[in-house]
Each structure stands twice: as C-alpha cells, then as structure tokens.
Amino acid sequence: MPAGTLYRGREGMWSWVAHRVTGVLIFFFLFVHVLDTALVRVSPEAYDDVVATYKTPIVALLEYGLVAAILFHALNGLRVIAVDFWSKGPRFQKQMLWSVVSIWIVLMAGAVYPVLNHAYLELFGK
C-alpha cells in the first residue's frame, strides 16, 4: 500500500472531487442570489424582470441541479466527518460512500415532483 494518502485515487478521490465541485456550485448560487436580491434596492422593476426569468423550465432544471448539489454536499460532508473523526471511518469509507450515493439517489427521485412540477405545468398547461 502506498503511504501518504487515504483514498488512493478510487471512490474516495471521486467523492473528494464531487464534494469540491458541489461546494463551488453552491457558493456561486449564493453569490448570484445575494446579487439578485440586492437588485430590489436598485431597481424594483429590474428585480421583477429577473424573478420572472426564474419561472422558466430551464431554471427549474437548474433548481433541481442545485438541490442535487446541496444534498450530495451535505450527505458527503457527513461521510467526511465520519471518516475523519471515527476511528474505523477510513476502513469503511467506501461503504459509507455507496450508502451516501444510494440515499442521495432515493432523495433526488423524491425531489423530482416538488422541484420540477411548476416547470411541467409551465410547459404543458395547468
């Protein structure tokens, strides 16, 4: 076994990459959210226009992606905490990752209707 690394470029490394990518995506969402909310002080009409663009089906898909990123980041963060602070965590990190992915898939399947329902109604009528 090579010394100096815990993940050795397998599932753990991919979860590390996914954790960083989802963290950056969440950061950019928060940045845009602060900017568009601040727009209400500058021009309420411009703010209304921006909010109107958020009601499109494309943005609904982006919202679903945001839910996916936040949920994966949160679940994987709990796994990272377990790996770091539980004495047996490194030994079970692969099983915990697949548990996180399984839970994430189930929760994302459950999020399809609540998140994408308004986009469906927008496209196909009420």
Phi and psi in degrees as GROMACS dihedral restraints (atoms count N, CA, C in turn):
[ dihedral_restraints ]
;  ai    aj    ak    al  type     phi  dphi    fc
    3     4     5     6     1   -68.7    20    10
    4     5     6     7     1   140.8    20    10
    6     7     8     9     1   -88.3    20    10
    7     8     9    10     1   155.5    20    10
    9    10    11    12     1    98.2    20    10
   10    11    12    13     1    -6.7    20    10
   12    13    14    15     1  -140.4    20    10
   13    14    15    16     1   146.1    20    10
   15    16    17    18     1   -91.4    20    10
   16    17    18    19     1   -39.2    20    10
   18    19    20    21     1   -92.0    20    10
   19    20    21    22     1   -29.5    20    10
   21    22    23    24     1    58.6    20    10
   22    23    24    25     1    29.5    20    10
   24    25    26    27     1    76.7    20    10
   25    26    27    28     1    15.2    20    10
   27    28    29    30     1  -103.7    20    10
   28    29    30    31     1  -136.5    20    10
   30    31    32    33     1   -56.7    20    10
   31    32    33    34     1   -40.4    20    10
   33    34    35    36     1   -61.2    20    10
   34    35    36    37     1   -38.5    20    10
   36    37    38    39     1   -69.8    20    10
   37    38    39    40     1   -38.4    20    10
   39    40    41    42     1   -67.2    20    10
   40    41    42    43     1   -36.3    20    10
   42    43    44    45     1   -68.2    20    10
   43    44    45    46     1   -33.6    20    10
   45    46    47    48     1   -62.3    20    10
   46    47    48    49     1   -46.4    20    10
   48    49    50    51     1   -63.4    20    10
   49    50    51    52     1   -46.1    20    10
   51    52    53    54     1   -62.7    20    10
   52    53    54    55     1   -36.8    20    10
   54    55    56    57     1   -64.6    20    10
   55    56    57    58     1   -42.6    20    10
   57    58    59    60     1   -67.8    20    10
   58    59    60    61     1   -43.3    20    10
   60    61    62    63     1   -63.6    20    10
   61    62    63    64     1   -46.2    20    10
   63    64    65    66     1   -64.7    20    10
   64    65    66    67     1   -34.8    20    10
   66    67    68    69     1   -63.1    20    10
   67    68    69    70     1   -42.8    20    10
   69    70    71    72     1   -66.2    20    10
   70    71    72    73     1   -42.5    20    10
   72    73    74    75     1   -61.7    20    10
   73    74    75    76     1   -42.1    20    10
   75    76    77    78     1   -64.4    20    10
   76    77    78    79     1   -40.2    20    10
   78    79    80    81     1   -60.4    20    10
   79    80    81    82     1   -46.1    20    10
   81    82    83    84     1   -64.8    20    10
   82    83    84    85     1   -37.5    20    10
   84    85    86    87     1   -60.4    20    10
   85    86    87    88     1   -46.9    20    10
   87    88    89    90     1   -61.8    20    10
   88    89    90    91     1   -38.1    20    10
   90    91    92    93     1   -61.9    20    10
   91    92    93    94     1   -48.9    20    10
   93    94    95    96     1   -64.6    20    10
   94    95    96    97     1   -39.0    20    10
   96    97    98    99     1   -62.8    20    10
   97    98    99   100     1   -42.0    20    10
   99   100   101   102     1   -64.8    20    10
  100   101   102   103     1   -42.2    20    10
  102   103   104   105     1   -64.3    20    10
  103   104   105   106     1   -45.9    20    10
  105   106   107   108     1   -71.0    20    10
  106   107   108   109     1   -30.2    20    10
  108   109   110   111     1   -70.6    20    10
  109   110   111   112     1   -36.4    20    10
  111   112   113   114     1   -68.1    20    10
  112   113   114   115     1   -22.0    20    10
  114   115   116   117     1   -62.1    20    10
  115   116   117   118     1   -25.8    20    10
  117   118   119   120     1   -62.1    20    10
  118   119   120   121     1   -30.4    20    10
  120   121   122   123     1   -75.1    20    10
  121   122   123   124     1   -29.2    20    10
  123   124   125   126     1   -82.1    20    10
  124   125   126   127     1   -49.9    20    10
  126   127   128   129     1  -153.3    20    10
  127   128   129   130     1   103.2    20    10
  129   130   131   132     1   -58.2    20    10
  130   131   132   133     1   -32.9    20    10
  132   133   134   135     1   -67.1    20    10
  133   134   135   136     1   -43.2    20    10
  135   136   137   138     1   -63.9    20    10
  136   137   138   139     1   -38.4    20    10
  138   139   140   141     1   -61.4    20    10
  139   140   141   142     1   -44.5    20    10
  141   142   143   144     1   -61.4    20    10
  142   143   144   145     1   -38.7    20    10
  144   145   146   147     1   -64.0    20    10
  145   146   147   148     1   -43.0    20    10
  147   148   149   150     1   -64.2    20    10
  148   149   150   151     1   -45.2    20    10
  150   151   152   153     1   -63.0    20    10
  151   152   153   154     1   -35.0    20    10
  153   154   155   156     1   -63.2    20    10
  154   155   156   157     1   -35.9    20    10
  156   157   158   159     1   -68.2    20    10
  157   158   159   160     1   -22.1    20    10
  159   160   161   162     1   -73.9    20    10
  160   161   162   163     1    -9.5    20    10
  162   163   164   165     1   -95.2    20    10
  163   164   165   166     1    16.5    20    10
  165   166   167   168     1   -91.6    20    10
  166   167   168   169     1   156.2    20    10
  168   169   170   171     1   -60.7    20    10
  169   170   171   172     1   -33.7    20    10
  171   172   173   174     1   -63.1    20    10
  172   173   174   175     1   -43.5    20    10
  174   175   176   177     1   -67.2    20    10
  175   176   177   178     1   -31.8    20    10
  177   178   179   180     1   -62.0    20    10
  178   179   180   181     1   -40.3    20    10
  180   181   182   183     1   -65.0    20    10
  181   182   183   184     1   -38.6    20    10
  183   184   185   186     1   -65.1    20    10
  184   185   186   187     1   -37.0    20    10
  186   187   188   189     1   -62.5    20    10
  187   188   189   190     1   -41.4    20    10
  189   190   191   192     1   -62.5    20    10
  190   191   192   193     1   -40.5    20    10
  192   193   194   195     1   -62.9    20    10
  193   194   195   196     1   -37.4    20    10
  195   196   197   198     1   -65.1    20    10
  196   197   198   199     1   -43.7    20    10
  198   199   200   201     1   -60.5    20    10
  199   200   201   202     1   -42.6    20    10
  201   202   203   204     1   -61.3    20    10
  202   203   204   205     1   -44.0    20    10
  204   205   206   207     1   -65.5    20    10
  205   206   207   208     1   -45.5    20    10
  207   208   209   210     1   -64.5    20    10
  208   209   210   211     1   -44.2    20    10
  210   211   212   213     1   -65.3    20    10
  211   212   213   214     1   -45.1    20    10
  213   214   215   216     1   -63.9    20    10
  214   215   216   217     1   -43.5    20    10
  216   217   218   219     1   -60.5    20    10
  217   218   219   220     1   -41.4    20    10
  219   220   221   222     1   -68.3    20    10
  220   221   222   223     1   -48.8    20    10
  222   223   224   225     1   -64.6    20    10
  223   224   225   226     1   -43.8    20    10
  225   226   227   228     1   -67.5    20    10
  226   227   228   229     1   -32.3    20    10
  228   229   230   231     1   -62.3    20    10
  229   230   231   232     1   -39.2    20    10
  231   232   233   234     1   -64.0    20    10
  232   233   234   235     1   -38.6    20    10
  234   235   236   237     1   -64.2    20    10
  235   236   237   238     1   -42.0    20    10
  237   238   239   240     1   -62.3    20    10
  238   239   240   241     1   -41.8    20    10
  240   241   242   243     1   -60.1    20    10
  241   242   243   244     1   -43.8    20    10
  243   244   245   246     1   -63.7    20    10
  244   245   246   247     1   -41.6    20    10
  246   247   248   249     1   -63.5    20    10
  247   248   249   250     1   -40.5    20    10
  249   250   251   252     1   -76.1    20    10
  250   251   252   253     1   -37.3    20    10
  252   253   254   255     1  -110.6    20    10
  253   254   255   256     1   -11.0    20    10
  255   256   257   258     1   -97.3    20    10
  256   257   258   259     1   129.1    20    10
  258   259   260   261     1   -60.2    20    10
  259   260   261   262     1   -29.1    20    10
  261   262   263   264     1   -97.5    20    10
  262   263   264   265     1     2.6    20    10
  264   265   266   267     1   -55.4    20    10
  265   266   267   268     1   -48.5    20    10
  267   268   269   270     1   -60.3    20    10
  268   269   270   271     1   -32.3    20    10
  270   271   272   273     1   -68.8    20    10
  271   272   273   274     1   -31.7    20    10
  273   274   275   276     1  -109.2    20    10
  274   275   276   277     1    16.9    20    10
  276   277   278   279     1   -63.0    20    10
  277   278   279   280     1   -35.2    20    10
  279   280   281   282     1   -67.7    20    10
  280   281   282   283     1   -44.5    20    10
  282   283   284   285     1   -64.3    20    10
  283   284   285   286     1   -38.5    20    10
  285   286   287   288     1   -66.2    20    10
  286   287   288   289     1   -36.7    20    10
  288   289   290   291     1   -63.0    20    10
  289   290   291   292     1   -46.1    20    10
  291   292   293   294     1   -67.4    20    10
  292   293   294   295     1   -29.7    20    10
  294   295   296   297     1   -66.4    20    10
  295   296   297   298     1   -43.8    20    10
  297   298   299   300     1   -60.7    20    10
  298   299   300   301     1   -46.1    20    10
  300   301   302   303     1   -63.1    20    10
  301   302   303   304     1   -41.3    20    10
  303   304   305   306     1   -63.4    20    10
  304   305   306   307     1   -47.4    20    10
  306   307   308   309     1   -62.2    20    10
  307   308   309   310     1   -40.9    20    10
  309   310   311   312     1   -61.1    20    10
  310   311   312   313     1   -44.3    20    10
  312   313   314   315     1   -62.5    20    10
  313   314   315   316     1   -45.3    20    10
  315   316   317   318     1   -62.1    20    10
  316   317   318   319     1   -45.8    20    10
  318   319   320   321     1   -67.6    20    10
  319   320   321   322     1   -35.6    20    10
  321   322   323   324     1   -69.3    20    10
  322   323   324   325     1   -35.1    20    10
  324   325   326   327     1   -63.7    20    10
  325   326   327   328     1   -38.7    20    10
  327   328   329   330     1   -70.8    20    10
  328   329   330   331     1   -19.9    20    10
  330   331   332   333     1   -87.5    20    10
  331   332   333   334     1    -9.2    20    10
  333   334   335   336     1   -58.2    20    10
  334   335   336   337     1   -53.4    20    10
  336   337   338   339     1   -64.4    20    10
  337   338   339   340     1   -51.5    20    10
  339   340   341   342     1   -62.7    20    10
  340   341   342   343     1   -34.6    20    10
  342   343   344   345     1   -85.3    20    10
  343   344   345   346     1   -39.5    20    10
  345   346   347   348     1  -100.1    20    10
  346   347   348   349     1    -1.6    20    10
  348   349   350   351     1   -59.5    20    10
  349   350   351   352     1   -44.9    20    10
  351   352   353   354     1   -66.6    20    10
  352   353   354   355     1   -30.1    20    10
  354   355   356   357     1   -69.4    20    10
  355   356   357   358     1   -39.6    20    10
  357   358   359   360     1   -62.0    20    10
  358   359   360   361     1   -45.3    20    10
  360   361   362   363     1   -64.1    20    10
  361   362   363   364     1   -36.7    20    10
  363   364   365   366     1   -65.3    20    10
  364   365   366   367     1   -39.9    20    10
  366   367   368   369     1   -76.3    20    10
  367   368   369   370     1   -42.1    20    10
  369   370   371   372     1  -113.5    20    10
  370   371   372   373     1     9.3    20    10
  372   373   374   375     1    87.4    20    10
  373   374   375   376     1   169.0    20    10
